[in-house]
Amino acid sequence: MTKRISLLLIPAALLLTGCGSTRIGRILADPARYQNRNVTVEGRVTNSIGAFVAGVYEVEDESGKIYVLSSRGVPTKGARVQVKGNVTPGINVMGRSFGTTIRESDHRVRF
């Protein structure tokens, strides 16, 4: 019985490890590593600009801030969100990343 439970827990644990979110600071520290890769980030919306169903909003976690390009509408300032999308690197000047964004494929507002 214990072996069966162990055999069921191992695949479940492996499945859940792929569901974690990436820290924004890690993306900004090495944008080339995440270039054209899908990521999930979580944080609070600090700025948002939207018109009709498209817009841009900024998400901040404890490690940094990143802009998210949306074609699905934007959440309001102060909302807690989980964003899934593709990283588009900007430029790197003297070790700082500028213009790195996430092109969102989905976002969920969390309360």
C-alpha positions in Angstrom: 0.0 0.0 0.0 2.8 2.4 0.9 4.6 1.7 -2.4 1.4 2.6 -4.3 1.0 5.9 -2.6 4.7 6.7 -3.2 4.4 5.8 -6.9 1.4 8.2 -7.1 3.0 11.0 -5.2 6.2 11.2 -7.4 4.4 12.0 -10.7 2.1 14.5 -8.8 5.2 16.3 -7.3 6.9 16.5 -10.7 3.7 17.9 -12.3 3.4 20.6 -9.6 7.0 21.7 -9.9 6.3 22.9 -13.5 3.4 25.1 -12.2 5.6 27.5 -10.1 6.0 31.2 -11.0 9.3 32.9 -12.0 10.6 35.8 -10.0 10.6 39.0 -12.1 14.1 39.8 -10.8 15.4 36.6 -12.3 13.9 37.5 -15.7 15.4 41.0 -15.6 18.8 39.8 -14.5 19.2 37.5 -17.5 16.6 38.3 -20.2 18.4 36.3 -22.8 17.9 33.1 -20.8 14.1 33.6 -20.9 13.9 35.0 -24.4 10.9 33.6 -26.3 10.1 31.3 -23.4 6.8 31.0 -21.6 6.8 32.1 -18.0 4.4 32.7 -15.2 4.8 35.6 -12.8 2.7 36.8 -9.9 2.5 40.2 -8.4 0.6 43.4 -7.9 -0.3 45.8 -10.8 1.4 49.1 -10.2 0.4 50.9 -13.4 -2.0 50.1 -16.2 -3.0 51.8 -19.5 -5.7 50.3 -21.6 -8.1 51.1 -24.4 -10.9 48.8 -25.5 -9.4 45.3 -25.1 -5.6 46.0 -25.4 -3.1 47.7 -23.2 0.0 47.6 -21.1 0.3 47.1 -17.4 3.2 46.9 -14.9 3.5 44.0 -12.5 5.7 44.1 -9.4 6.8 41.4 -7.0 9.4 41.5 -4.3 12.2 41.2 -6.8 11.3 43.8 -9.5 8.9 45.2 -12.0 8.1 44.2 -15.6 5.7 45.5 -18.2 3.1 43.2 -19.6 1.6 43.7 -23.1 -2.0 42.5 -23.3 -4.5 42.0 -26.1 -7.1 40.8 -23.6 -7.7 43.8 -21.5 -5.8 45.1 -18.5 -6.4 44.6 -14.8 -6.8 47.7 -12.6 -4.0 49.3 -10.5 -3.6 47.5 -7.2 -4.9 44.1 -8.4 -3.0 41.0 -7.6 -2.4 39.0 -10.8 -0.9 35.8 -12.1 0.4 36.3 -15.7 1.4 33.7 -18.2 3.2 34.8 -21.3 6.2 35.0 -23.5 9.3 37.0 -22.6 10.5 39.6 -25.1 13.9 41.0 -24.2 14.7 44.7 -24.6 18.2 46.1 -24.4 20.9 45.7 -21.8 22.9 48.8 -20.8 25.7 48.5 -18.3 24.2 45.5 -16.7 20.6 46.9 -16.5 17.7 45.6 -18.6 15.4 48.1 -20.3 12.4 47.2 -22.3 12.1 43.6 -21.3 8.4 42.7 -21.5 6.0 39.8 -21.3 3.5 39.3 -24.1 0.6 37.9 -22.2 -1.2 34.7 -23.2 -3.4 34.7 -20.1 -3.8 36.5 -16.8 -5.9 35.9 -13.7 -6.8 38.4 -11.1 -6.4 37.0 -7.5 -8.1 38.5 -4.5 
